[in-house]
Amino acid sequence: MKKEPVFDPQAPTCTVLLLGVHAPYNRTRNIEGYFQEFVNLAKSNQLCTDLTLFMRIRDIDTAYFITKGKLEEVKKVCDEHDVHHVVVSEPLSVQQERNLSDYLHCKVFDRTQLILEIFEKAAHSAEGKTQVQIAMLQHKKSRVSGRGVHMSQQAGILGLRSGAGETAKERELRHLENLILKLRKELVQIEQVRTTQRKRRLESSLPLICLIGYTNAGKSSILNALTKSDVLAEDRLFATLDTTTRELYIDNQKKGLISDTVGFIQNLPHNLIDAFKSTLAELQYADLLIEVIDASDPNWESHMSIVREILDDLGLQNKEILYAFNKIDMVGNDPEVLKTFSEYQPHALTSTISKNGLDQLKEYIKTWKKQNN
């Protein structure tokens, strides 16, 4: 009989399989880029990424998500490599997650759990931590609701925590709901402080510029370069979650305030969007949004569509936007590529590596500021 899985995927003896699935609903034109993003998510969660399996399925199996033929392929890999954890690139239902765990004899986690844990590790401010805790508890609550008679089996966590599940489903749900309610009250108090700060800013008539965009597009790097700050900027997904606001000076003249915001990603869990709405609400008061796009990423157009969808969901579709095509130093001077960028207006080509890489961005802000005086 296969040994029980070790609930520590970061332990040297624990084998993690990253299962990338090209599902029929995924319309991305660059599936390799999508899979690489999934691997990068795993790296951001400090998981071993040595064992990967990528596959395409034509239909969604309601019981196991992947079809039976592909399921046998995964089972073979798990047995051959003594896999303890399987992390799937797609969101799974409670039933699918449980069925896969039973069939593969290892613990299965989906994309939602992966992203939630990345957010949990990356949150540093009281507001960020509270928002992530709410999202984690809501996700756990949905898992409890779906377990039914299986409530007593161990739920497990992809990261470092573990513990046996409760047997009293109603009591556990009530406990989780009370915790969520308590955290929401704490979040309201934190939001009151933010509201006071916002009121002072509005009274000062200082324009607010917000950096938005897909995760790892370079927003924090641009903020640092423009304001000579030292906000954490790493080449990994969701390196920073907490909103940072700095005074913006160009040519020694104060132009207003500029804020960094949490990055977006496709299939961002709804629990996280709901939890971070209080933070993203700051975008409603922005005078200008600068959408930072990683111009070197083959999927940049798809990323822009995802950002647009989230902005629409937040009711921000009519906000003034400048498109900043970042990391342009990695693209070169291909006329066809530059022509494609020019279809998005207004836009600026940016780089935080080259000496004059932010000149176009600064010039636009100076012109925009004059027009709005």
Phi and psi in degrees as a GROMACS rama.xvg file:
@    title "Ramachandran Plot"
@    xaxis  label "Phi"
@    yaxis  label "Psi"
@TYPE xy
-68.9602  138.727  LYS-2
-64.5267  156.524  LYS-3
-64.9803  141.858  GLU-4
-64.8803  143.184  PRO-5
-84.6199  126.755  VAL-6
-88.0391  54.1796  PHE-7
-152.037  86.9313  ASP-8
-67.0145  -8.31327  PRO-9
-95.6304  -2.13173  GLN-10
-73.3599  147.127  ALA-11
-59.3946  -29.3454  PRO-12
-90.5874  0.124022  THR-13
-97.8523  127.395  CYS-14
-102.059  127.784  THR-15
-113.872  128.252  VAL-16
-102.502  123.381  LEU-17
-92.2499  113.417  LEU-18
-104.143  103.075  LEU-19
-90.8067  124.856  GLY-20
-118.442  123.472  VAL-21
-87.7423  93.7936  HIS-22
-79.867  156.124  ALA-23
-62.6885  -23.0836  PRO-24
-82.0401  -10.3666  TYR-25
-84.2091  109.96  ASN-26
-98.8053  12.009  ARG-27
-60.7072  142.232  THR-28
-83.9871  -12.0048  ARG-29
-127.916  82.0873  ASN-30
-67.6847  -29.3004  ILE-31
-62.372  -40.6682  GLU-32
-64.5927  -37.2157  GLY-33
-63.5854  -44.1375  TYR-34
-66.1913  -38.3508  PHE-35
-64.4629  -36.7872  GLN-36
-61.4866  -39.7309  GLU-37
-62.61  -43.3466  PHE-38
-62.7929  -40.3383  VAL-39
-66.1137  -33.4954  ASN-40
-62.1693  -43.2802  LEU-41
-62.6215  -41.0791  ALA-42
-63.5974  -38.9556  LYS-43
-63.837  -26.3186  SER-44
-93.0465  11.2249  ASN-45
61.1979  36.5268  GLN-46
-97.1509  153.099  LEU-47
-67.617  132.598  CYS-48
-119.638  24.2873  THR-49
-76.4304  -30.2996  ASP-50
-107.688  112.74  LEU-51
-130.985  151.446  THR-52
-144.05  122.037  LEU-53
-115.55  137.175  PHE-54
-148.718  160.93  MET-55
-115.774  136.197  ARG-56
-121.029  145.169  ILE-57
-91.1801  -23.4174  ARG-58
-137.864  157.964  ASP-59
-97.1925  122.21  ILE-60
-83.1924  123.025  ASP-61
-63.0094  -28.0925  THR-62
-87.678  -39.8038  ALA-63
-122.244  -0.761467  TYR-64
72.222  -56.2894  PHE-65
-90.9802  151.093  ILE-66
-73.0137  163.326  THR-67
-60.756  -40.5987  LYS-68
-61.0984  -44.9352  GLY-69
-68.793  -31.656  LYS-70
-62.4945  -40.1174  LEU-71
-64.0084  -37.5041  GLU-72
-63.0226  -42.7218  GLU-73
-66.4835  -41.7875  VAL-74
-59.8923  -40.0457  LYS-75
-63.465  -43.6764  LYS-76
-64.179  -42.8851  VAL-77
-61.6148  -41.7837  CYS-78
-69.5598  -42.1925  ASP-79
-66.1111  -33.896  GLU-80
-107.162  7.69121  HIS-81
52.5755  53.3218  ASP-82
-72.812  136.908  VAL-83
-102.331  -33.4099  HIS-84
-132.419  138.472  HIS-85
-118.952  125.259  VAL-86
-110.67  119.79  VAL-87
-97.3749  140.623  VAL-88
-73.7516  -6.6836  SER-89
-119.924  157.671  GLU-90
-68.5665  138.987  PRO-91
-119.117  151.34  LEU-92
-76.3811  165.528  SER-93
-58.9155  -43.2654  VAL-94
-64.064  -44.2719  GLN-95
-63.0167  -42.6964  GLN-96
-60.9836  -45.0841  GLU-97
-68.6294  -42.6578  ARG-98
-63.6159  -41.5477  ASN-99
-64.2519  -41.0952  LEU-100
-61.2819  -43.2736  SER-101
-66.6267  -42.2148  ASP-102
-71.8217  -39.1419  TYR-103
-88.7674  -9.25084  LEU-104
58.3287  39.9532  HIS-105
-155.325  165.483  CYS-106
-80.6941  132.575  LYS-107
-111.986  134.322  VAL-108
-129.217  149.371  PHE-109
-107.694  -178.841  ASP-110
-59.4804  -38.6773  ARG-111
-60.8409  -47.8302  THR-112
-60.6578  -40.4864  GLN-113
-60.7286  -48.9689  LEU-114
-68.1499  -39.5932  ILE-115
-58.8214  -41.8788  LEU-116
-71.0012  -32.7336  GLU-117
-62.9361  -45.0383  ILE-118
-61.9393  -40.3069  PHE-119
-61.3333  -39.8024  GLU-120
-76.8354  -27.2074  LYS-121
-89.5668  -17.9365  ALA-122
-74.0404  132.681  ALA-123
-123.205  -35.8758  HIS-124
-77.0087  161.58  SER-125
-59.9444  -39.9593  ALA-126
-65.7562  -46.9066  GLU-127
-61.8618  -44.0291  GLY-128
-63.162  -41.1936  LYS-129
-65.1741  -43.1596  THR-130
-61.3793  -43.5457  GLN-131
-68.4012  -39.7078  VAL-132
-59.7638  -40.9994  GLN-133
-61.258  -45.9574  ILE-134
-63.3653  -40.8578  ALA-135
-63.8595  -43.0157  MET-136
-67.5977  -37.1586  LEU-137
-64.3802  -39.6172  GLN-138
-66.0279  -43.6177  HIS-139
-62.859  -38.4964  LYS-140
-62.1296  -40.8164  LYS-141
-65.1336  -32.554  SER-142
-71.3929  -38.632  ARG-143
-64.1725  -44.3876  VAL-144
-59.975  -32.7156  SER-145
-90.1741  -5.03753  GLY-146
-82.5496  -28.9827  ARG-147
54.9908  -125.973  GLY-148
-69.77  -13.816  VAL-149
-86.6666  11.3228  HIS-150
-56.0687  -27.7159  MET-151
-80.1817  -13.2221  SER-152
-75.8389  156.189  GLN-153
-69.3542  129.883  GLN-154
-79.7252  -46.7686  ALA-155
73.638  159.833  GLY-156
-136.086  141.892  ILE-157
-65.0111  -29.9496  LEU-158
-83.0606  -126.667  GLY-159
-102.563  -2.30446  LEU-160
-102.244  155.814  ARG-161
-157.117  170.623  SER-162
165.295  155.314  GLY-163
-72.2218  146.414  ALA-164
-75.0465  158.567  GLY-165
-75.8449  153.776  GLU-166
-96.5305  -23.1901  THR-167
-93.2595  96.9203  ALA-168
-60.4557  -47.3922  LYS-169
-63.2998  -38.2628  GLU-170
-66.7349  -39.7534  ARG-171
-66.0323  -42.0676  GLU-172
-63.4828  -41.3077  LEU-173
-64.8542  -39.8619  ARG-174
-62.8802  -44.7484  HIS-175
-64.7341  -40.7658  LEU-176
-63.9508  -38.2851  GLU-177
-66.2252  -39.7583  ASN-178
-63.8627  -43.3793  LEU-179
-62.5113  -42.8735  ILE-180
-61.6409  -42.6666  LEU-181
-62.1143  -44.79  LYS-182
-66.2555  -37.4821  LEU-183
-64.4003  -35.8115  ARG-184
-65.9174  -40.6268  LYS-185
-63.7354  -38.1993  GLU-186
-66.4598  -36.2423  LEU-187
-61.208  -41.4455  VAL-188
-63.8387  -40.8708  GLN-189
-65.5276  -39.1114  ILE-190
-64.9137  -30.6283  GLU-191
-63.88  -37.4865  GLN-192
-64.2765  -44.4073  VAL-193
-61.9657  -39.5235  ARG-194
-63.3716  -40.1203  THR-195
-63.1937  -43.5652  THR-196
-62.8949  -40.122  GLN-197
-65.8001  -39.8583  ARG-198
-61.5802  -42.4385  LYS-199
-62.6478  -40.1064  ARG-200
-65.9426  -42.3753  ARG-201
-64.2561  -36.1139  LEU-202
-67.6416  -27.9963  GLU-203
-80.7966  -10.3498  SER-204
63.5982  20.919  SER-205
-78.3383  127.819  LEU-206
-67.1503  146.822  PRO-207
-113.169  126.451  LEU-208
-111.434  130.904  ILE-209
-116.976  130.728  CYS-210
-87.3308  126.559  LEU-211
-129.673  170.801  ILE-212
146.856  179.236  GLY-213
-67.9709  151.025  TYR-214
-60.2309  142.561  THR-215
67.7924  23.3066  ASN-216
-82.1705  -16.9822  ALA-217
111.376  21.7895  GLY-218
-62.8927  -47.4785  LYS-219
-65.2433  -35.7738  SER-220
-64.8624  -40.0208  SER-221
-67.0957  -42.341  ILE-222
-58.6592  -45.3341  LEU-223
-61.7224  -43.4851  ASN-224
-68.06  -37.13  ALA-225
-75.0285  -33.1409  LEU-226
-114.815  2.67103  THR-227
56.0277  43.8793  LYS-228
-101.034  179.058  SER-229
-130.511  41.9293  ASP-230
-64.1596  139.457  VAL-231
-54.2923  123.441  LEU-232
-136.851  102.611  ALA-233
-121.676  157.373  GLU-234
-84.4771  66.4401  ASP-235
-153.257  159.599  ARG-236
-72.3541  136.372  LEU-237
55.0833  46.6507  PHE-238
-63.6746  -34.4618  ALA-239
-132.413  143.575  THR-240
-118.478  -28.1408  LEU-241
-80.7393  135.1  ASP-242
-66.1642  129.796  THR-243
-120.703  129.836  THR-244
-119.919  133.584  THR-245
-133.501  155.107  ARG-246
-72.5883  140.568  GLU-247
-111.941  119.676  LEU-248
-116.579  134.814  TYR-249
-130.004  125.806  ILE-250
54.4212  42.0336  ASP-251
64.7663  15.9595  ASN-252
-116.442  131.96  GLN-253
-72.8654  122.391  LYS-254
-102.928  -11.8242  LYS-255
141.168  -151.929  GLY-256
-116.578  148.321  LEU-257
-131.786  133.788  ILE-258
-120.602  140.373  SER-259
-92.1912  150.681  ASP-260
-134.305  165.231  THR-261
-60.8437  139.835  VAL-262
-75.4114  155.143  GLY-263
-98.9085  165.598  PHE-264
-156.503  154.674  ILE-265
-69.6997  147.996  GLN-266
56.8834  37.2426  ASN-267
-64.5149  125.984  LEU-268
-53.3512  135.563  PRO-269
-60.1028  -33.2837  HIS-270
-59.6289  -36.8625  ASN-271
-72.8575  -40.4725  LEU-272
-60.7457  -44.6718  ILE-273
-63.3274  -43.1639  ASP-274
-66.2857  -34.2444  ALA-275
-94.6344  7.43451  PHE-276
-62.4684  -32.0702  LYS-277
-65.1153  -37.0909  SER-278
-72.5608  -45.371  THR-279
-69.4711  -17.0503  LEU-280
-61.274  -22.422  ALA-281
-58.7789  -28.0543  GLU-282
-64.1034  -26.4669  LEU-283
-64.5486  -25.6324  GLN-284
-98.1649  3.29542  TYR-285
-73.6914  140.192  ALA-286
-85.3612  -24.4462  ASP-287
-149.764  132.933  LEU-288
-103.064  130.875  LEU-289
-108.784  108.889  ILE-290
-86.6243  114.091  GLU-291
-89.5554  124.803  VAL-292
-119.158  131.41  ILE-293
-77.4891  97.6957  ASP-294
-66.326  -18.6098  ALA-295
-85.2902  -9.67592  SER-296
-84.5121  125.653  ASP-297
-58.5681  -22.8977  PRO-298
-97.5874  21.2654  ASN-299
-61.4451  -35.0219  TRP-300
-67.4097  -38.9422  GLU-301
-64.8831  -38.717  SER-302
-62.8079  -39.7236  HIS-303
-62.7542  -38.8559  MET-304
-63.7096  -39.5212  SER-305
-66.2098  -42.5103  ILE-306
-61.5756  -42.2669  VAL-307
-62.2861  -42.1339  ARG-308
-60.849  -42.9674  GLU-309
-68.2597  -39.7434  ILE-310
-62.1572  -39.5507  LEU-311
-62.9324  -41.8679  ASP-312
-62.0291  -30.2799  ASP-313
-88.6229  1.03931  LEU-314
72.944  31.1515  GLY-315
-112.211  20.9039  LEU-316
-66.1438  -18.6458  GLN-317
-101.359  8.1693  ASN-318
-71.5261  147.031  LYS-319
-71.1075  128.62  GLU-320
-128.629  135.998  ILE-321
-109.273  129.114  LEU-322
-92.2018  117.483  TYR-323
-106.226  105.037  ALA-324
-82.7452  101.786  PHE-325
-92.1518  167.674  ASN-326
59.5868  34.3798  LYS-327
-64.7307  -21.0839  ILE-328
-64.003  -20.9768  ASP-329
-92.307  -2.8524  MET-330
-99.7105  -38.635  VAL-331
90.9703  -163.507  GLY-332
-113.707  36.1935  ASN-333
-62.441  117.447  ASP-334
-57.9355  -38.5458  PRO-335
-65.9516  -40.0384  GLU-336
-66.5927  -46.1646  VAL-337
-63.277  -33.8977  LEU-338
-64.9893  -38.5973  LYS-339
-64.5462  -41.7899  THR-340
-60.7832  -37.4719  PHE-341
-67.0309  -14.1791  SER-342
-69.8868  -16.9055  GLU-343
-103.029  113.164  TYR-344
-124.271  145.106  GLN-345
-74.2755  155.205  PRO-346
-144.153  161.805  HIS-347
-139.517  143.638  ALA-348
-94.7714  126.026  LEU-349
-130.726  156.612  THR-350
-157.494  134.206  SER-351
-93.8968  2.35988  THR-352
-91.6545  -46.77  ILE-353
-79.7243  155.52  SER-354
-60.4428  -43.2763  LYS-355
-105.784  25.2198  ASN-356
-68.1638  -15.1871  GLY-357
-111.991  12.2895  LEU-358
-60.5331  -45.6316  ASP-359
-62.6177  -39.6621  GLN-360
-65.4452  -46.2294  LEU-361
-62.255  -41.2811  LYS-362
-63.8198  -40.6659  GLU-363
-63.6053  -44.4988  TYR-364
-62.3692  -41.0008  ILE-365
-61.6529  -45.3567  LYS-366
-64.8156  -43.6795  THR-367
-62.5286  -40.5276  TRP-368
-63.5216  -41.1362  LYS-369
-63.3845  -40.1627  LYS-370
-68.4384  -24.7125  GLN-371
-104.201  7.55673  ASN-372
